[in-house]
Amino acid sequence: MADISLDTVSKSFGGIKVIDGISLEMKSGEFVVFLGPSGSGKSTLLRMIAGLETIDGGALTIDGKRSEHLAPGQREVAMVFQNYALYPHMTVRGNMAFGLKNIGMDKSEIDKRVEDAARILEMDALLDRRPAQLSGGQRQRVAIGRAIVKEPAAFLFDEPLSNLDAALRVRTRVELAELHQRMQSTMIYVTHDQTEAMTLADRIVVLNNCRIEQVGTPMDVYLYPATRFVAGFVGSPGMNFLNAELKGSGTDQCVTLGDGSRIALEIDVPAGPYDLGIRPEAVRVSAAPAATTGKAAVVERLGDRTLIHLHLEDGTELTALDSGRSNVVSGDAVHLEFDTSQLHLFDAEGIAHHAK
């Protein structure tokens, strides 16, 4: 296990900056997920830690040792890629042992490490099979085992589940979480899938446009997004955004929506125009008349819950949550109640301000 520290690291390809002065501290034994859209810089940042991309500026420290100038093999990290990259002519045992043989490790030590890794990954019975005889999830476990046998200070995962089908992704995600609990190793994981981030991470690092937007626990990022980008990127379905005008002060504050609806709230920002953000689960269908009414356009029945996509009187689109046994159908007029404790205002710079 190892602490990993990035101090104002930067990276450019030609004249294009892809990492812009990022600083980040990752604690020993922590599971950190880099989350962001394509092109946000998350994989480049991971490859800079691994030594597969050079660091143009700033410092990288791994386990207390300055590491930005070290070769990949000297950094004591192991990387698991999206592509399994297994040797098809070798058995599972041979694939896992290959890297250790190349550095001249004693055979008895290699055998011990391979058997230990196979036991951790519960694939003792697969050691004599070849990759063609394995499922996609089993191949990914071999790739992880190949990293484990190196006994690295940290594991780096670059979208390792992207090639798996939906059901297998869920199972393998659970296996990764269990692996981290057993090994208590430092793990850094890159994904654009927010479900993977929310379920695996101790902390999420949300990246956008080559910079960090927010660092926090999964629920902090979800409940208290720092910016409009984070609020829109994290959450499924996404957060609702409505144009709103904030008036008043203190306990007399309220926001007025485009359809004229007024919502009372208390928030420490000056009056003016804002984007109002509220998640679908904070917009509830009410049987009683309410200040805000919309017309149901599409009703999605998901079993345990129902998502209702509405249009307010001014044409604003909004998604609300109802029970799995909802009676709402397309075309219905729907009364809506807002949980004001879950309202967020976003100013012209996209900075979030949260209701009290």
ROZADO-807368 format. One record per residue (C-alpha): chain; residue in one letter; residue number from 1; x, y, z. Coordinates in steps of 0.02 Angstrom, whole numbers. Example, Ala and Ser with C-alpha at 12.3 -4.5 7.8 and 13.67 -1.06 7.14 Angstrom:
2
SITE, dogu, zator, kolke, east, north, up
SITE, A, A, 1, 615, -225, 390
SITE, A, S, 2, 684, -53, 357
This chain:
356
SITE, dogu, zator, kolke, east, north, up
SITE, A, M, 1, 0, 0, 0
SITE, A, A, 2, 59, 176, -35
SITE, A, D, 3, 10, 359, -27
SITE, A, I, 4, 11, 442, -198
SITE, A, S, 5, 27, 629, -218
SITE, A, L, 6, 10, 741, -371
SITE, A, D, 7, 74, 919, -354
SITE, A, T, 8, 20, 1038, -494
SITE, A, V, 9, 56, 910, -629
SITE, A, S, 10, 28, 959, -810
SITE, A, K, 11, 36, 877, -980
SITE, A, S, 12, 23, 940, -1159
SITE, A, F, 13, 22, 854, -1328
SITE, A, G, 14, 95, 981, -1447
SITE, A, G, 15, 7, 1144, -1409
SITE, A, I, 16, -144, 1059, -1331
SITE, A, K, 17, -149, 1052, -1141
SITE, A, V, 18, -230, 892, -1079
SITE, A, I, 19, -189, 904, -893
SITE, A, D, 20, -187, 1078, -817
SITE, A, G, 21, -99, 1094, -650
SITE, A, I, 22, -187, 955, -554
SITE, A, S, 23, -148, 927, -370
SITE, A, L, 24, -218, 777, -276
SITE, A, E, 25, -179, 672, -123
SITE, A, M, 26, -227, 487, -120
SITE, A, K, 27, -208, 393, 43
SITE, A, S, 28, -136, 221, 68
SITE, A, G, 29, -270, 87, 49
SITE, A, E, 30, -395, 208, -29
SITE, A, F, 31, -503, 166, -181
SITE, A, V, 32, -505, 324, -288
SITE, A, V, 33, -606, 337, -448
SITE, A, F, 34, -566, 462, -587
SITE, A, L, 35, -736, 501, -664
SITE, A, G, 36, -770, 608, -816
SITE, A, P, 37, -825, 613, -997
SITE, A, S, 38, -715, 565, -1144
SITE, A, G, 39, -576, 691, -1167
SITE, A, S, 40, -578, 750, -986
SITE, A, G, 41, -399, 689, -955
SITE, A, K, 42, -436, 545, -835
SITE, A, S, 43, -343, 408, -930
SITE, A, T, 44, -197, 524, -967
SITE, A, L, 45, -183, 564, -782
SITE, A, L, 46, -182, 379, -739
SITE, A, R, 47, -49, 344, -870
SITE, A, M, 48, 58, 485, -799
SITE, A, I, 49, 52, 400, -629
SITE, A, A, 50, 99, 234, -711
SITE, A, G, 51, 244, 312, -808
SITE, A, L, 52, 167, 276, -979
SITE, A, E, 53, 153, 463, -1011
SITE, A, T, 54, 284, 590, -961
SITE, A, I, 55, 243, 728, -839
SITE, A, D, 56, 284, 898, -914
SITE, A, G, 57, 275, 994, -751
SITE, A, G, 58, 242, 965, -567
SITE, A, A, 59, 287, 822, -451
SITE, A, L, 60, 227, 642, -424
SITE, A, T, 61, 263, 557, -259
SITE, A, I, 62, 229, 371, -230
SITE, A, D, 63, 253, 301, -55
SITE, A, G, 64, 357, 454, -7
SITE, A, K, 65, 473, 440, -159
SITE, A, R, 66, 482, 569, -299
SITE, A, S, 67, 433, 466, -450
SITE, A, E, 68, 398, 575, -601
SITE, A, H, 69, 570, 536, -676
SITE, A, L, 70, 567, 349, -636
SITE, A, A, 71, 539, 216, -769
SITE, A, P, 72, 370, 126, -759
SITE, A, G, 73, 449, -32, -686
SITE, A, Q, 74, 527, 69, -544
SITE, A, R, 75, 365, 148, -483
SITE, A, E, 76, 296, -6, -395
SITE, A, V, 77, 125, 9, -477
SITE, A, A, 78, 31, -117, -585
SITE, A, M, 79, -93, -69, -720
SITE, A, V, 80, -246, -164, -781
SITE, A, F, 81, -307, -109, -952
SITE, A, Q, 82, -474, -115, -1042
SITE, A, N, 83, -395, -240, -1162
SITE, A, Y, 84, -348, -399, -1069
SITE, A, A, 85, -190, -423, -1177
SITE, A, L, 86, -169, -607, -1130
SITE, A, Y, 87, -53, -725, -1223
SITE, A, P, 88, -172, -849, -1310
SITE, A, H, 89, -44, -991, -1317
SITE, A, M, 90, -9, -983, -1130
SITE, A, T, 91, -113, -1053, -988
SITE, A, V, 92, -183, -941, -852
SITE, A, R, 93, -35, -992, -745
SITE, A, G, 94, 86, -947, -884
SITE, A, N, 95, 6, -777, -914
SITE, A, M, 96, 13, -732, -731
SITE, A, A, 97, 192, -791, -711
SITE, A, F, 98, 262, -716, -871
SITE, A, G, 99, 313, -545, -803
SITE, A, L, 100, 397, -622, -650
SITE, A, K, 101, 496, -743, -759
SITE, A, N, 102, 558, -598, -863
SITE, A, I, 103, 638, -516, -712
SITE, A, G, 104, 720, -680, -661
SITE, A, M, 105, 621, -715, -503
SITE, A, D, 106, 647, -884, -421
SITE, A, K, 107, 524, -1017, -482
SITE, A, S, 108, 465, -1065, -308
SITE, A, E, 109, 423, -882, -270
SITE, A, I, 110, 333, -865, -437
SITE, A, D, 111, 229, -1021, -402
SITE, A, K, 112, 184, -957, -229
SITE, A, R, 113, 129, -787, -294
SITE, A, V, 114, 26, -861, -435
SITE, A, E, 115, -61, -981, -318
SITE, A, D, 116, -94, -843, -190
SITE, A, A, 117, -167, -730, -325
SITE, A, A, 118, -274, -872, -394
SITE, A, R, 119, -343, -904, -219
SITE, A, I, 120, -382, -719, -193
SITE, A, L, 121, -474, -713, -360
SITE, A, E, 122, -557, -883, -334
SITE, A, M, 123, -488, -956, -495
SITE, A, D, 124, -381, -1100, -433
SITE, A, A, 125, -474, -1218, -550
SITE, A, L, 126, -434, -1110, -702
SITE, A, L, 127, -244, -1107, -691
SITE, A, D, 128, -217, -1238, -827
SITE, A, R, 129, -343, -1166, -951
SITE, A, R, 130, -300, -1054, -1097
SITE, A, P, 131, -385, -885, -1128
SITE, A, A, 132, -496, -955, -1266
SITE, A, Q, 133, -575, -1070, -1136
SITE, A, L, 134, -623, -926, -1022
SITE, A, S, 135, -768, -804, -1016
SITE, A, G, 136, -739, -617, -1029
SITE, A, G, 137, -753, -595, -841
SITE, A, Q, 138, -629, -736, -810
SITE, A, R, 139, -505, -659, -932
SITE, A, Q, 140, -518, -494, -841
SITE, A, R, 141, -483, -584, -677
SITE, A, V, 142, -326, -659, -756
SITE, A, A, 143, -270, -483, -805
SITE, A, I, 144, -300, -427, -625
SITE, A, G, 145, -206, -580, -561
SITE, A, R, 146, -59, -535, -671
SITE, A, A, 147, -54, -369, -579
SITE, A, I, 148, -76, -446, -406
SITE, A, V, 149, 75, -561, -424
SITE, A, K, 150, 188, -409, -442
SITE, A, E, 151, 138, -358, -264
SITE, A, P, 152, 133, -174, -314
SITE, A, A, 153, 115, -25, -201
SITE, A, A, 154, -41, 26, -299
SITE, A, F, 155, -159, -44, -431
SITE, A, L, 156, -211, 65, -579
SITE, A, F, 157, -368, 16, -676
SITE, A, D, 158, -406, 96, -845
SITE, A, E, 159, -591, 61, -883
SITE, A, P, 160, -567, -127, -851
SITE, A, L, 161, -752, -172, -869
SITE, A, S, 162, -789, -85, -1034
SITE, A, N, 163, -778, -244, -1138
SITE, A, L, 164, -901, -342, -1031
SITE, A, D, 165, -1088, -358, -1056
SITE, A, A, 166, -1206, -274, -932
SITE, A, A, 167, -1237, -424, -818
SITE, A, L, 168, -1053, -473, -814
SITE, A, R, 169, -1003, -293, -775
SITE, A, V, 170, -1112, -297, -619
SITE, A, R, 171, -1037, -461, -558
SITE, A, T, 172, -858, -408, -594
SITE, A, R, 173, -888, -240, -510
SITE, A, V, 174, -940, -330, -352
SITE, A, E, 175, -786, -441, -365
SITE, A, L, 176, -674, -287, -377
SITE, A, A, 177, -755, -212, -222
SITE, A, E, 178, -728, -375, -128
SITE, A, L, 179, -548, -384, -190
SITE, A, H, 180, -512, -211, -121
SITE, A, Q, 181, -589, -257, 47
SITE, A, R, 182, -480, -414, 57
SITE, A, M, 183, -317, -334, 0
SITE, A, Q, 184, -339, -157, 70
SITE, A, S, 185, -226, -97, -70
SITE, A, T, 186, -216, 76, -145
SITE, A, M, 187, -322, 73, -303
SITE, A, I, 188, -351, 207, -435
SITE, A, Y, 189, -488, 171, -559
SITE, A, V, 190, -536, 265, -718
SITE, A, T, 191, -713, 261, -786
SITE, A, H, 192, -846, 366, -871
SITE, A, D, 193, -980, 257, -791
SITE, A, Q, 194, -1051, 345, -639
SITE, A, T, 195, -1127, 184, -570
SITE, A, E, 196, -953, 108, -559
SITE, A, A, 197, -890, 266, -476
SITE, A, M, 198, -1031, 276, -348
SITE, A, T, 199, -1022, 92, -299
SITE, A, L, 200, -833, 67, -294
SITE, A, A, 201, -754, 229, -235
SITE, A, D, 202, -701, 289, -65
SITE, A, R, 203, -680, 456, -153
SITE, A, I, 204, -726, 515, -328
SITE, A, V, 205, -620, 638, -426
SITE, A, V, 206, -732, 719, -557
SITE, A, L, 207, -630, 782, -705
SITE, A, N, 208, -685, 899, -844
SITE, A, N, 209, -585, 998, -972
SITE, A, C, 210, -419, 936, -902
SITE, A, R, 211, -454, 999, -725
SITE, A, I, 212, -531, 934, -565
SITE, A, E, 213, -711, 993, -540
SITE, A, Q, 214, -737, 909, -371
SITE, A, V, 215, -662, 781, -252
SITE, A, G, 216, -771, 696, -123
SITE, A, T, 217, -857, 540, -61
SITE, A, P, 218, -988, 471, -182
SITE, A, M, 219, -1134, 540, -81
SITE, A, D, 220, -1052, 710, -56
SITE, A, V, 221, -1028, 725, -244
SITE, A, Y, 222, -1208, 669, -273
SITE, A, L, 223, -1293, 774, -139
SITE, A, Y, 224, -1182, 928, -142
SITE, A, P, 225, -1112, 949, -318
SITE, A, A, 226, -985, 1089, -325
SITE, A, T, 227, -1027, 1145, -501
SITE, A, R, 228, -1166, 1135, -630
SITE, A, F, 229, -1059, 1013, -730
SITE, A, V, 230, -1045, 891, -583
SITE, A, A, 231, -1231, 907, -547
SITE, A, G, 232, -1274, 864, -726
SITE, A, F, 233, -1145, 727, -750
SITE, A, V, 234, -1173, 628, -588
SITE, A, G, 235, -1344, 549, -567
SITE, A, S, 236, -1459, 440, -671
SITE, A, P, 237, -1578, 510, -724
SITE, A, G, 238, -1490, 676, -728
SITE, A, M, 239, -1530, 828, -622
SITE, A, N, 240, -1668, 945, -681
SITE, A, F, 241, -1612, 1122, -725
SITE, A, L, 242, -1737, 1264, -732
SITE, A, N, 243, -1717, 1450, -760
SITE, A, A, 244, -1763, 1539, -599
SITE, A, E, 245, -1763, 1713, -522
SITE, A, L, 246, -1713, 1726, -339
SITE, A, K, 247, -1797, 1866, -240
SITE, A, G, 248, -1799, 1921, -59
SITE, A, S, 249, -1676, 1883, 81
SITE, A, G, 250, -1662, 1773, 235
SITE, A, T, 251, -1821, 1678, 276
SITE, A, D, 252, -1919, 1780, 147
SITE, A, Q, 253, -1823, 1713, -3
SITE, A, C, 254, -1908, 1624, -146
SITE, A, V, 255, -1870, 1574, -324
SITE, A, T, 256, -1991, 1603, -466
SITE, A, L, 257, -1991, 1479, -608
SITE, A, G, 258, -2027, 1518, -790
SITE, A, D, 259, -2209, 1464, -772
SITE, A, G, 260, -2235, 1584, -627
SITE, A, S, 261, -2226, 1452, -490
SITE, A, R, 262, -2144, 1512, -329
SITE, A, I, 263, -2039, 1403, -213
SITE, A, A, 264, -1987, 1464, -42
SITE, A, L, 265, -1809, 1427, 13
SITE, A, E, 266, -1668, 1497, 117
SITE, A, I, 267, -1500, 1514, 33
SITE, A, D, 268, -1353, 1630, 62
SITE, A, V, 269, -1335, 1713, -109
SITE, A, P, 270, -1390, 1882, -178
SITE, A, A, 271, -1550, 1899, -276
SITE, A, G, 272, -1543, 1877, -464
SITE, A, P, 273, -1558, 1752, -605
SITE, A, Y, 274, -1495, 1574, -576
SITE, A, D, 275, -1511, 1399, -641
SITE, A, L, 276, -1613, 1300, -516
SITE, A, G, 277, -1558, 1118, -499
SITE, A, I, 278, -1661, 980, -421
SITE, A, R, 279, -1648, 792, -439
SITE, A, P, 280, -1800, 692, -496
SITE, A, E, 281, -1818, 606, -326
SITE, A, A, 282, -1843, 778, -248
SITE, A, V, 283, -1989, 814, -366
SITE, A, R, 284, -2139, 715, -303
SITE, A, V, 285, -2309, 689, -379
SITE, A, S, 286, -2445, 757, -264
SITE, A, A, 287, -2630, 710, -259
SITE, A, A, 288, -2672, 882, -190
SITE, A, P, 289, -2663, 1040, -296
SITE, A, A, 290, -2490, 1117, -289
SITE, A, A, 291, -2408, 1277, -348
SITE, A, T, 292, -2324, 1188, -493
SITE, A, T, 293, -2419, 1084, -620
SITE, A, G, 294, -2352, 995, -773
SITE, A, K, 295, -2418, 885, -912
SITE, A, A, 296, -2349, 709, -921
SITE, A, A, 297, -2265, 676, -1089
SITE, A, V, 298, -2180, 509, -1060
SITE, A, V, 299, -2203, 386, -916
SITE, A, E, 300, -2062, 261, -882
SITE, A, R, 301, -2113, 115, -771
SITE, A, L, 302, -1959, 37, -694
SITE, A, G, 303, -2042, -81, -571
SITE, A, D, 304, -1992, -8, -403
SITE, A, R, 305, -2016, 172, -463
SITE, A, T, 306, -2092, 272, -603
SITE, A, L, 307, -2008, 416, -693
SITE, A, I, 308, -2125, 546, -765
SITE, A, H, 309, -2059, 665, -897
SITE, A, L, 310, -2165, 823, -893
SITE, A, H, 311, -2184, 991, -976
SITE, A, L, 312, -2225, 1141, -867
SITE, A, E, 313, -2343, 1276, -929
SITE, A, D, 314, -2200, 1377, -1005
SITE, A, G, 315, -2132, 1222, -1096
SITE, A, T, 316, -1993, 1185, -972
SITE, A, E, 317, -1950, 1000, -965
SITE, A, L, 318, -1943, 915, -796
SITE, A, T, 319, -1924, 736, -733
SITE, A, A, 320, -2016, 684, -574
SITE, A, L, 321, -2017, 525, -472
SITE, A, D, 322, -2172, 427, -422
SITE, A, S, 323, -2200, 256, -345
SITE, A, G, 324, -2189, 96, -444
SITE, A, R, 325, -2379, 84, -437
SITE, A, S, 326, -2405, 259, -508
SITE, A, N, 327, -2571, 288, -597
SITE, A, V, 328, -2504, 432, -702
SITE, A, V, 329, -2518, 408, -890
SITE, A, S, 330, -2459, 513, -1036
SITE, A, G, 331, -2564, 670, -1055
SITE, A, D, 332, -2613, 685, -871
SITE, A, A, 333, -2601, 850, -778
SITE, A, V, 334, -2485, 816, -630
SITE, A, H, 335, -2466, 918, -471
SITE, A, L, 336, -2287, 929, -409
SITE, A, E, 337, -2207, 958, -239
SITE, A, F, 338, -2023, 1007, -219
SITE, A, D, 339, -1910, 952, -76
SITE, A, T, 340, -1832, 1122, -42
SITE, A, S, 341, -1690, 1044, 59
SITE, A, Q, 342, -1626, 971, -104
SITE, A, L, 343, -1629, 1130, -209
SITE, A, H, 344, -1468, 1197, -285
SITE, A, L, 345, -1436, 1364, -369
SITE, A, F, 346, -1300, 1383, -500
SITE, A, D, 347, -1233, 1556, -538
SITE, A, A, 348, -1170, 1624, -704
SITE, A, E, 349, -999, 1540, -676
SITE, A, G, 350, -1082, 1372, -641
SITE, A, I, 351, -1037, 1372, -456
SITE, A, A, 352, -1163, 1284, -343
SITE, A, H, 353, -1251, 1360, -195
SITE, A, H, 354, -1351, 1239, -88
SITE, A, A, 355, -1514, 1270, 5
SITE, A, K, 356, -1507, 1268, 195
